Amino acid sequence: MKDDRNQKNDKNTPLLVLVFFLTLGIIAGGIYFVSELTGHLNEIQTVFLQETSDTEGVTDTAGAGENNADTDTDMESAGTGTDMTGMSADTDISADMDVSADTDTPSGTETTQGGSFGQDETLDIVGVVKKTMPSVVAITNLSVQEVSYMYRGTAEIESESSGTGIIIDKNDTELLIATNYHVVEGADTLTVCFWAESSDEEDLLAEASLKGISESADLAVIAVSLDEISDEVLEQVYAATLGSSAALTIGEPAIAIGNALGYGQSVTYGIISALNRSIEVDGVTGNYIQTDAAINAGNSGGALLNASGEVIGINSAKVAASGVEGMGYAIPIDDARPVLDELMDRETRKRADEEERGYLGIDTQDISAETRELYDIPNGVYVSRVESGSPAEDAGMKQGDIISALDGISVLTEDGFLNLLEYYSAGETVDIEIYRANKGSYTAMTLSATFSEQPEEESGSQRMTPPFGGMTPSW
């Protein structure tokens, strides 16, 4: 007789096997369903992220276009200067030029234009300097000064000073260079050094002559004969582009190029710190551009540039005082331009040989600012003595007259007047503008005087260096 429990177990075995396989099937199906669902979700997420990226790319591109448009506008607004060069078109710097065109720029690197000194500011400066440097020259002033020694008489001492000049024009025979009056004052010899490449370094040097000076404006124009410049150098140098100082705004970039310390051209940059600063330099008060671009000894007469490479000022002075940094000054180009235009039209002169220099027969002296203000005396030098029978007396000059100009050149100090006389030879006739006291006021007059030869006992005049009152010319 069979066991009933064994029979029940035999009947339940197929059912258990079926349930087991059904369970496995359900589990496998669930795993497959979850896997497929995850794949679909990943595809949906990928498409969404791609669409979002494309949308942001379009937005960035549009924003870049707006930035570029702003840059172009800045470049055009900066181009307000007038080109005075009169030189060949292929060497002139135009206001709307791409200053980085000749600058080596790594592939994929963007440079900021229009004077925005940001992350790529060095590329902007390199471009401006590369275009402008050939227009800036170094100037060396060699002079002989007579110095008095107590109980030992006088002695002549050779003096050398350095400055800078800016090529502003060229005529049929000369290259014309603007600089400061105090750079060329008292020069026996003026030597110019050009920024160019030459197979012979001697070709970079040339002697310059005085074209015109304005002591009151602290400006001068000197000329270098084209015959003194080699063709190799002449092909590389050209006139600078003059901009407009009226268009300046405080905080915009400023670049200074000059013959700092007499070592040759160097570059500094900063910003426009202030406009229309009234300061006194060497007894003359004027309105200046203030900049924190470093202005050092030798920078006088050099170029202050805007971000487009245009000359906006002529560097002239710095504050030389303990605890003062970054206070340099430049003559605004809008103020300098009419003076330079007049000076360029004058006759080029060389200093006359000592034995050939003309003689007027007067003694002069400076008038202090306090005395001038107290008695309302015009600018000029005071005639303290007129020699009997001298050219000055023959012309009608009297003691007490104030000389304001000689041969159309303004006279401000005795030192400047004596320096000017050294460019005229015996036998030349010049107009001398004077003021003469007349019942409490001064009447303007013009006298015509002919220089005579120097008397044998005439030993020349001693030169004195006036104080600068805290403001020193930067040479």
Residue pairs with C-beta under 8 A, 6 or more apart in sequence:
71 112
71 113
71 114
71 116
72 113
72 114
73 114
74 113
74 114
74 115
74 116
75 96
75 113
75 114
75 308
76 96
77 247
78 95
78 114
78 115
78 243
78 247
78 306
78 307
78 308
78 310
79 94
79 95
79 96
79 308
80 95
80 243
80 244
80 247
81 95
81 241
81 242
81 243
81 244
81 310
81 311
82 242
82 244
83 92
83 94
83 241
83 242
84 168
84 169
84 239
84 242
84 337
84 341
85 92
85 168
85 169
85 170
85 238
85 239
85 240
85 241
86 169
86 170
86 171
86 239
87 169
87 170
87 238
87 239
88 238
91 238
92 238
92 239
92 241
93 131
93 132
93 135
93 240
93 241
93 309
93 310
94 241
95 241
95 243
95 308
95 310
96 308
97 131
97 308
97 309
98 113
98 127
99 113
99 124
99 127
99 128
99 131
99 307
99 308
99 309
100 111
100 113
100 123
100 124
100 126
100 127
101 127
102 127
102 130
102 131
103 111
103 123
103 126
103 127
103 130
105 111
105 123
109 120
109 123
110 120
111 120
111 123
111 124
111 127
112 118
112 119
112 120
112 121
112 123
112 124
113 124
114 307
114 308
115 124
115 252
115 253
115 306
115 307
115 308
116 124
116 307
117 124
117 125
117 253
117 269
117 307
124 307
125 255
125 267
125 269
127 309
128 255
128 305
128 307
128 308
128 309
129 255
129 257
129 267
131 309
132 240
132 257
132 303
132 305
132 309
133 195
133 257
133 265
134 194
134 195
134 196
134 236
134 237
134 238
135 166
135 167
135 237
135 238
135 239
135 240
135 303
136 164
136 165
136 166
136 167
136 195
136 240
136 257
136 258
136 265
136 302
136 303
137 164
137 165
137 166
137 167
137 177
137 192
137 193
137 194
137 195
137 237
138 162
138 163
138 164
138 165
138 192
138 193
138 259
138 262
138 264
138 265
138 298
139 162
139 163
139 164
139 165
139 177
139 179
139 183
139 184
139 190
139 191
139 192
139 193
139 208
139 222
139 259
139 301
140 160
140 161
140 162
140 190
140 191
140 193
140 262
141 160
141 161
141 162
141 163
141 183
141 184
141 185
141 186
141 187
141 189
141 190
141 475
142 158
142 159
142 160
142 187
142 188
142 189
142 190
142 191
143 158
143 159
143 160
143 161
143 186
143 187
143 188
143 189
144 156
144 157
144 158
144 159
144 188
145 156
145 157
145 159
145 186
145 463
146 154
146 155
146 156
146 157
146 460
146 461
146 462
146 463
147 154
147 155
147 156
147 157
147 462
148 154
148 462
149 155
154 462
161 183
161 262
161 475
162 259
162 261
162 262
162 297
162 298
162 475
163 179
163 180
163 183
163 184
163 259
163 298
163 300
163 301
163 302
163 475
164 179
164 183
164 257
164 258
164 259
164 265
164 298
164 299
164 300
164 301
164 302
164 303
164 315
165 177
165 178
165 179
165 183
165 192
165 222
165 301
165 302
166 177
166 178
166 179
166 240
166 301
166 302
166 303
166 311
166 314
167 175
167 176
167 177
167 237
167 238
167 239
167 240
168 176
168 177
168 178
168 221
168 239
168 240
168 242
168 340
168 344
169 176
169 239
169 344
170 176
170 226
170 239
173 225
173 226
173 227
174 211
174 223
174 224
174 225
174 226
174 348
175 223
175 224
175 226
175 229
175 234
175 237
176 211
176 221
176 222
176 223
176 344
177 192
177 208
177 221
177 222
177 223
177 224
178 219
178 220
178 221
178 301
178 314
178 336
178 340
179 219
179 220
179 221
179 222
179 300
179 301
179 314
180 218
180 219
180 220
180 300
180 301
180 314
180 316
180 473
180 475
181 213
181 214
181 215
181 217
181 218
181 219
181 220
181 416
182 218
182 282
182 300
182 473
182 475
183 220
183 300
183 301
183 473
183 475
184 190
184 210
184 213
184 220
184 222
185 415
185 416
185 419
186 415
186 419
186 463
187 210
187 351
188 351
189 207
190 207
190 208
190 209
190 210
190 222
191 205
191 206
191 207
191 208
192 205
192 206
192 207
192 208
192 222
192 224
193 204
193 205
193 264
194 204
194 205
194 206
194 229
194 233
194 236
194 237
195 237
195 265
196 204
196 232
196 233
196 236
196 237
197 236
198 204
198 230
198 232
198 233
199 232
200 230
203 229
203 230
203 232
203 233
204 233
206 224
206 225
206 228
206 229
207 224
207 228
208 222
208 223
208 224
209 222
209 223
209 224
209 225
209 348
209 349
209 350
210 220
210 222
210 223
210 348
210 349
210 350
210 351
210 423
211 220
211 221
211 222
211 223
211 343
211 344
211 346
211 348
211 349
212 220
212 221
212 342
212 343
212 344
212 345
212 346
212 409
213 219
213 220
213 221
213 343
213 409
213 420
214 220
214 339
214 342
214 343
214 409
214 410
215 284
215 410
215 411
215 412
215 413
215 416
216 284
216 379
216 410
216 412
217 286
217 331
217 335
217 336
217 339
218 281
218 282
218 284
218 286
218 316
218 331
218 473
219 314
219 331
219 336
219 339
219 340
219 343
220 343
221 340
221 343
221 344
221 346
223 348
226 234
229 237
240 303
240 310
240 311
241 309
241 310
241 311
242 310
242 311
242 333
242 337
243 305
243 306
243 308
243 310
243 311
243 312
243 333
244 310
244 312
244 333
244 334
245 289
245 312
245 313
245 332
245 333
245 334
245 335
246 332
246 334
248 272
248 275
248 289
248 306
248 312
249 272
250 271
250 272
250 273
250 274
250 275
251 271
251 272
252 271
252 272
252 306
252 307
253 269
253 270
253 271
253 272
253 306
253 307
254 269
254 270
254 271
254 272
254 291
254 293
254 304
254 305
254 306
254 312
255 267
255 268
255 269
255 293
255 304
255 305
255 306
255 307
256 267
256 268
256 269
256 270
256 291
256 293
256 294
256 295
256 299
256 302
256 303
256 304
256 305
256 315
256 328
256 330
257 265
257 266
257 267
257 302
257 303
257 305
258 265
258 266
258 295
258 296
258 298
258 299
258 300
258 301
258 302
258 303
258 315
258 474
259 265
259 266
259 298
259 299
259 302
260 266
260 268
260 294
260 296
260 297
260 298
260 299
261 296
261 297
261 298
262 297
262 298
263 298
268 293
268 294
268 295
269 293
270 291
270 292
270 293
270 294
270 326
271 291
271 292
271 293
272 289
272 290
272 291
273 290
273 291
273 292
273 326
273 327
274 289
274 290
275 289
275 290
276 287
276 288
277 287
277 288
277 289
277 290
277 329
278 285
278 286
278 287
278 288
279 285
279 286
279 288
279 317
279 329
279 471
280 469
280 471
281 316
281 317
281 329
281 468
281 471
281 472
281 473
282 466
282 468
282 471
282 473
283 369
283 412
283 413
283 466
283 469
284 412
286 331
286 335
287 332
287 335
288 313
288 316
288 317
288 329
288 330
288 331
288 332
289 304
289 312
289 313
289 329
289 330
289 331
289 332
290 327
290 328
290 329
291 304
291 313
291 328
291 329
291 330
292 326
292 327
292 328
293 304
293 328
294 326
294 328
295 315
295 317
295 318
295 328
295 329
295 330
295 474
296 318
296 474
297 474
297 475
298 474
298 475
299 315
299 318
299 328
299 474
299 475
300 315
300 316
300 317
300 473
300 474
300 475
301 314
301 315
301 316
301 475
302 314
302 315
303 311
303 313
303 314
303 315
304 311
304 312
304 313
304 314
304 315
304 330
305 311
305 312
306 312
311 333
312 330
312 332
312 333
313 330
313 331
313 332
313 333
313 336
314 330
314 331
314 333
314 336
315 328
315 329
315 330
315 474
316 329
316 330
316 331
316 473
316 474
317 328
317 329
317 471
317 472
317 473
317 474
318 327
318 328
318 329
318 472
318 474
319 327
319 328
319 470
319 471
320 470
320 471
320 472
321 470
328 474
346 408
349 423
350 423
351 422
351 423
352 358
352 422
352 423
352 424
352 425
354 460
355 454
356 425
356 426
357 421
357 422
357 424
357 425
357 426
357 451
357 454
358 391
358 421
358 424
358 425
358 426
358 427
358 428
358 451
358 452
358 453
358 454
359 390
359 391
359 426
359 451
359 452
359 453
359 454
359 455
359 458
360 390
360 391
360 392
360 421
360 449
360 451
361 386
361 387
361 389
361 390
361 391
361 392
361 393
361 452
362 383
362 385
362 386
362 387
362 390
362 392
362 397
363 383
363 384
363 385
364 381
364 382
364 383
364 384
364 403
364 414
364 417
364 418
365 381
365 382
365 384
365 414
366 381
366 382
366 413
366 414
366 466
367 377
367 380
367 381
367 382
367 402
371 377
372 378
372 379
377 402
377 435
377 442
378 402
378 404
378 435
378 442
379 404
379 410
379 412
380 402
380 403
380 404
380 405
380 411
380 412
380 434
380 435
381 402
381 403
381 411
381 412
381 413
381 414
381 417
382 400
382 401
382 402
383 392
383 397
383 398
383 399
383 400
383 401
383 402
383 403
383 434
384 399
385 399
386 392
386 393
386 397
386 398
386 399
387 393
390 452
391 449
391 450
391 451
391 452
392 449
394 449
394 450
395 432
395 447
395 448
395 449
395 450
396 447
397 432
397 434
397 447
397 449
398 436
400 436
400 437
401 434
401 435
401 436
402 434
402 435
402 436
402 442
403 411
403 417
403 432
403 433
403 434
404 410
404 411
404 433
404 434
404 435
404 444
405 411
405 431
405 432
405 433
406 417
406 420
406 421
406 430
406 431
406 432
406 433
407 420
407 424
407 430
407 431
407 432
408 431
409 420
411 417
411 420
413 466
415 463
415 464
415 465
415 466
418 461
418 463
419 463
424 430
424 451
425 451
426 451
426 452
426 453
426 454
427 450
427 451
428 450
428 451
429 448
429 449
429 450
429 451
430 448
430 449
430 451
431 446
431 447
431 448
432 446
432 447
432 448
432 449
433 444
433 445
433 446
434 444
434 445
434 446
434 447
435 442
435 443
435 444
435 445
436 442
436 443
436 445
